[in-house]
């Protein structure tokens, strides 16, 4: 697996994603407690679907997962990247 650059607070369309890697076309979102509020959750879904129309994939993690299980989060990202590499560079 090669190294990839992720950019923080990256504008995509009329939105901003928490992290984005252009080479992978991957957005990573970290959802805090406000993302459980109904209106915010609905906006997240709409925003994600709009961005996905342009081929961007999403990984979502909760703040709790980041704080309590960072190794698991990093493993999930690494597994996504390895799967991506297998699909694009067989």
MDTraj code that builds the backbone (N, CA, C; nanometers):
import mdtraj as md
import numpy as np

residues = "UNK UNK UNK UNK UNK UNK UNK UNK UNK UNK UNK UNK UNK UNK UNK UNK UNK UNK UNK UNK UNK UNK UNK UNK UNK UNK UNK UNK UNK UNK UNK UNK UNK UNK UNK UNK UNK UNK UNK UNK UNK UNK UNK UNK UNK UNK UNK UNK UNK UNK UNK UNK UNK UNK UNK UNK UNK UNK UNK UNK UNK UNK UNK UNK UNK UNK UNK UNK UNK UNK UNK UNK UNK UNK UNK UNK UNK UNK UNK UNK UNK UNK UNK UNK UNK UNK UNK UNK UNK UNK".split()
xyz = np.array([
    [0.0854, -0.1180, 0.0000],
    [0.0000, 0.0000, 0.0000],
    [0.0892, 0.1232, 0.0000],
    [0.0604, 0.2146, -0.0912],
    [0.1387, 0.3376, -0.0976],
    [0.0794, 0.4429, -0.0050],
    [0.1506, 0.5504, 0.0138],
    [0.1000, 0.6594, 0.0972],
    [0.0011, 0.7455, 0.0210],
    [-0.0978, 0.7953, 0.0894],
    [-0.1997, 0.8812, 0.0294],
    [-0.2125, 1.0084, 0.1115],
    [-0.2366, 1.1190, 0.0425],
    [-0.2562, 1.2473, 0.1093],
    [-0.4042, 1.2719, 0.1334],
    [-0.4377, 1.3000, 0.2580],
    [-0.5737, 1.3386, 0.2939],
    [-0.5720, 1.4862, 0.3315],
    [-0.6689, 1.5585, 0.2799],
    [-0.6804, 1.7007, 0.3086],
    [-0.7973, 1.7228, 0.4041],
    [-0.7744, 1.8061, 0.5020],
    [-0.8749, 1.8325, 0.6049],
    [-0.9647, 1.9476, 0.5622],
    [-1.0944, 1.9354, 0.5976],
    [-1.1938, 2.0390, 0.5683],
    [-1.1911, 2.0767, 0.4200],
    [-1.2094, 1.9753, 0.3371],
    [-1.2000, 1.9916, 0.1915],
    [-1.3354, 2.0292, 0.1314],
    [-1.3424, 2.1409, 0.0597],
    [-1.4665, 2.1764, -0.0096],
    [-1.4909, 2.0815, -0.1278],
    [-1.6118, 2.0270, -0.1346],
    [-1.6582, 1.9467, -0.2475],
    [-1.7986, 1.9947, -0.2816],
    [-1.8179, 2.0362, -0.4043],
    [-1.9435, 2.0990, -0.4457],
    [-1.9689, 2.2181, -0.3532],
    [-2.0863, 2.2247, -0.2943],
    [-2.1189, 2.3335, -0.2007],
    [-2.1051, 2.2882, -0.0551],
    [-2.0286, 2.1841, -0.0326],
    [-2.0165, 2.1238, 0.0999],
    [-1.8697, 2.1172, 0.1410],
    [-1.8475, 2.0833, 0.2653],
    [-1.7122, 2.0602, 0.3156],
    [-1.7121, 1.9247, 0.3841],
    [-1.6164, 1.8391, 0.3449],
    [-1.6015, 1.7095, 0.4113],
    [-1.4847, 1.7183, 0.5084],
    [-1.4884, 1.6344, 0.6118],
    [-1.3850, 1.6402, 0.7148],
    [-1.2470, 1.6084, 0.6581],
    [-1.2369, 1.4998, 0.5822],
    [-1.1100, 1.4598, 0.5195],
    [-1.1398, 1.4090, 0.3793],
    [-1.0479, 1.4361, 0.2868],
    [-1.0678, 1.3907, 0.1494],
    [-0.9338, 1.3550, 0.0878],
    [-0.9332, 1.2431, 0.0142],
    [-0.8162, 1.2010, -0.0631],
    [-0.8562, 1.1958, -0.2097],
    [-0.7938, 1.2809, -0.2907],
    [-0.8255, 1.2877, -0.4326],
    [-0.7882, 1.1582, -0.5053],
    [-0.6723, 1.1003, -0.4726],
    [-0.6274, 0.9786, -0.5412],
    [-0.7238, 0.8624, -0.5206],
    [-0.7841, 0.8563, -0.4027],
    [-0.8778, 0.7485, -0.3702],
    [-1.0222, 0.7875, -0.3981],
    [-1.0458, 0.9176, -0.4195],
    [-1.1811, 0.9704, -0.4310],
    [-1.2633, 0.9288, -0.3090],
    [-1.2022, 0.9486, -0.1917],
    [-1.2580, 0.9030, -0.0644],
    [-1.2736, 1.0192, 0.0324],
    [-1.3934, 1.0313, 0.0862],
    [-1.4207, 1.1278, 0.1924],
    [-1.4371, 1.0512, 0.3231],
    [-1.3798, 1.1057, 0.4287],
    [-1.3963, 1.0478, 0.5619],
    [-1.4647, 1.1522, 0.6483],
    [-1.5734, 1.1113, 0.7094],
    [-1.6508, 1.1998, 0.7952],
    [-1.6441, 1.1507, 0.9395],
    [-1.6259, 1.2439, 1.0301],
    [-1.6260, 1.2148, 1.1734],
    [-1.7516, 1.2790, 1.2295],
    [-1.8430, 1.1955, 1.2776],
    [-1.9728, 1.2431, 1.3243],
    [-1.9765, 1.2570, 1.4755],
    [-1.9953, 1.3821, 1.5194],
    [-2.0124, 1.4105, 1.6616],
    [-2.1570, 1.3938, 1.7027],
    [-2.1855, 1.4295, 1.8246],
    [-2.3184, 1.4079, 1.8822],
    [-2.4272, 1.4847, 1.8068],
    [-2.3939, 1.5992, 1.7499],
    [-2.4963, 1.6759, 1.6775],
    [-2.5458, 1.6033, 1.5534],
    [-2.4674, 1.5094, 1.5025],
    [-2.5083, 1.4353, 1.3824],
    [-2.6215, 1.3370, 1.4110],
    [-2.6554, 1.3192, 1.5388],
    [-2.7684, 1.2329, 1.5745],
    [-2.8997, 1.3093, 1.5767],
    [-2.8923, 1.4422, 1.5690],
    [-3.0144, 1.5221, 1.5621],
    [-3.0768, 1.4995, 1.4244],
    [-3.2090, 1.4885, 1.4221],
    [-3.2781, 1.4488, 1.2996],
    [-3.2457, 1.5381, 1.1808],
    [-3.2521, 1.6687, 1.1985],
    [-3.2280, 1.7580, 1.0847],
    [-3.0839, 1.7492, 1.0351],
    [-2.9893, 1.7326, 1.1253],
    [-2.8490, 1.7198, 1.0853],
    [-2.8276, 1.5868, 1.0139],
    [-2.8865, 1.4800, 1.0663],
    [-2.8725, 1.3481, 1.0040],
    [-2.9305, 1.3478, 0.8628],
    [-3.0439, 1.4123, 0.8441],
    [-3.1055, 1.4212, 0.7109],
    [-3.0148, 1.5008, 0.6175],
    [-2.9621, 1.6126, 0.6647],
    [-2.8707, 1.6924, 0.5824],
    [-2.7458, 1.6136, 0.5460],
    [-2.6942, 1.5332, 0.6397],
    [-2.5775, 1.4491, 0.6113],
    [-2.6061, 1.3522, 0.4973],
    [-2.7230, 1.2905, 0.5009],
    [-2.7606, 1.1933, 0.3975],
    [-2.7720, 1.2622, 0.2615],
    [-2.8388, 1.3752, 0.2575],
    [-2.8564, 1.4494, 0.1324],
    [-2.7200, 1.4915, 0.0781],
    [-2.6378, 1.5471, 0.1637],
    [-2.5048, 1.5939, 0.1241],
    [-2.4211, 1.4779, 0.0702],
    [-2.4231, 1.3652, 0.1421],
    [-2.3448, 1.2493, 0.0990],
    [-2.3925, 1.1990, -0.0369],
    [-2.5235, 1.1898, -0.0563],
    [-2.5759, 1.1417, -0.1854],
    [-2.5384, 1.2357, -0.2996],
    [-2.5416, 1.3652, -0.2750],
    [-2.5040, 1.4612, -0.3790],
    [-2.3576, 1.4435, -0.4182],
    [-2.2710, 1.4264, -0.3199],
    [-2.1281, 1.4115, -0.3478],
    [-2.0994, 1.2758, -0.4119],
    [-2.1695, 1.1717, -0.3684],
    [-2.1491, 1.0379, -0.4250],
    [-2.1835, 1.0325, -0.5738],
    [-2.2699, 1.1208, -0.6196],
    [-2.3036, 1.1249, -0.7621],
    [-2.1802, 1.1502, -0.8487],
    [-2.0768, 1.2056, -0.7889],
    [-1.9528, 1.2358, -0.8602],
    [-1.8459, 1.1298, -0.8348],
    [-1.8890, 1.0130, -0.7846],
    [-1.7982, 0.9004, -0.7676],
    [-1.7203, 0.8982, -0.6378],
    [-1.7503, 0.9882, -0.5464],
    [-1.6801, 0.9922, -0.4185],
    [-1.7394, 0.8867, -0.3254],
    [-1.6513, 0.8100, -0.2623],
    [-1.6940, 0.7133, -0.1611],
    [-1.6809, 0.7761, -0.0234],
    [-1.7583, 0.7262, 0.0711],
    [-1.7570, 0.7799, 0.2067],
    [-1.7275, 0.6711, 0.3084],
    [-1.6504, 0.7067, 0.4070],
    [-1.6369, 0.6295, 0.5299],
    [-1.6792, 0.7224, 0.6424],
    [-1.7631, 0.6712, 0.7329],
    [-1.8103, 0.7516, 0.8462],
    [-1.7702, 0.6840, 0.9761],
    [-1.7250, 0.7657, 1.0683],
    [-1.6895, 0.7183, 1.2012],
    [-1.7471, 0.8148, 1.3035],
    [-1.7805, 0.7643, 1.4185],
    [-1.8296, 0.8494, 1.5262],
    [-1.7110, 0.9050, 1.6044],
    [-1.7344, 1.0162, 1.6728],
    [-1.6326, 1.0699, 1.7627],
    [-1.5928, 0.9643, 1.8642],
    [-1.6916, 0.8908, 1.9132],
    [-1.6661, 0.7875, 2.0135],
    [-1.5689, 0.6821, 1.9597],
    [-1.5883, 0.6400, 1.8356],
    [-1.4970, 0.5416, 1.7759],
    [-1.3553, 0.5988, 1.7669],
    [-1.3444, 0.7258, 1.7322],
    [-1.2130, 0.7899, 1.7223],
    [-1.1445, 0.7909, 1.8587],
    [-1.2185, 0.8300, 1.9613],
    [-1.1599, 0.8416, 2.0956],
    [-1.1324, 0.7065, 2.1605],
    [-1.2206, 0.6105, 2.1379],
    [-1.2105, 0.4838, 2.2105],
    [-1.1470, 0.3699, 2.1311],
    [-1.1418, 0.3826, 1.9981],
    [-1.0914, 0.2719, 1.9183],
    [-1.0187, 0.3209, 1.7928],
    [-0.9236, 0.4093, 1.8112],
    [-0.8492, 0.4617, 1.6966],
    [-0.7818, 0.3512, 1.6163],
    [-0.7237, 0.2480, 1.6806],
    [-0.6663, 0.1397, 1.5990],
    [-0.7696, 0.0731, 1.5080],
    [-0.8917, 0.0557, 1.5565],
    [-0.9974, -0.0038, 1.4748],
    [-1.0374, 0.0860, 1.3594],
    [-1.0412, 0.2165, 1.3837],
    [-1.0727, 0.3130, 1.2779],
    [-0.9644, 0.3097, 1.1706],
    [-0.8394, 0.3130, 1.2134],
    [-0.7287, 0.3092, 1.1175],
    [-0.7280, 0.1784, 1.0388],
    [-0.7619, 0.0698, 1.1049],
    [-0.7692, -0.0595, 1.0361],
    [-0.8796, -0.0582, 0.9309],
    [-0.9943, -0.0001, 0.9643],
    [-1.1055, 0.0074, 0.8687],
    [-1.0656, 0.0901, 0.7462],
    [-0.9945, 0.2000, 0.7685],
    [-0.9486, 0.2829, 0.6568],
    [-0.8477, 0.2056, 0.5724],
    [-0.7541, 0.1391, 0.6388],
    [-0.6534, 0.0609, 0.5662],
    [-0.7183, -0.0496, 0.4844],
    [-0.8170, -0.1185, 0.5410],
    [-0.8859, -0.2247, 0.4674],
    [-0.9596, -0.1683, 0.3465],
    [-1.0213, -0.0501, 0.3624],
    [-1.0901, 0.0123, 0.2492],
    [-0.9888, 0.0422, 0.1384],
    [-0.8738, 0.0973, 0.1763],
    [-0.7709, 0.1320, 0.0772],
    [-0.7183, 0.0071, 0.0074],
    [-0.6909, -0.0984, 0.0827],
    [-0.6411, -0.2220, 0.0218],
    [-0.7429, -0.2790, -0.0761],
    [-0.8700, -0.2750, -0.0397],
    [-0.9762, -0.3214, -0.1302],
    [-0.9812, -0.2340, -0.2556],
    [-0.9698, -0.1035, -0.2391],
    [-0.9675, -0.0104, -0.3514],
    [-0.8514, -0.0426, -0.4454],
    [-0.7333, -0.0655, -0.3868],
    [-0.6164, -0.0952, -0.4687],
    [-0.6325, -0.2263, -0.5454],
    [-0.6939, -0.3253, -0.4839],
    [-0.7179, -0.4526, -0.5523],
    [-0.8111, -0.4336, -0.6710],
    [-0.9129, -0.3496, -0.6542],
    [-1.0100, -0.3265, -0.7604],
    [-0.9522, -0.2449, -0.8748],
    [-0.8650, -0.1498, -0.8425],
    [-0.8153, -0.0582, -0.9452],
    [-0.6809, -0.0999, -1.0033],
    [-0.6069, -0.1846, -0.9330],
    [-0.4752, -0.2305, -0.9804],
    [-0.4618, -0.3805, -0.9569],
    [-0.5409, -0.4610, -1.0296],
    [-0.5375, -0.6059, -1.0045],
    [-0.4035, -0.6709, -1.0361],
])
top = md.Topology()
chain = top.add_chain()
for i, resn in enumerate(residues, 1):
    res = top.add_residue(resn, chain, resSeq=i)
    for name in ("N", "CA", "C"):
        top.add_atom(name, md.element.get_by_symbol(name[0]), res)
traj = md.Trajectory(xyz[None], top)
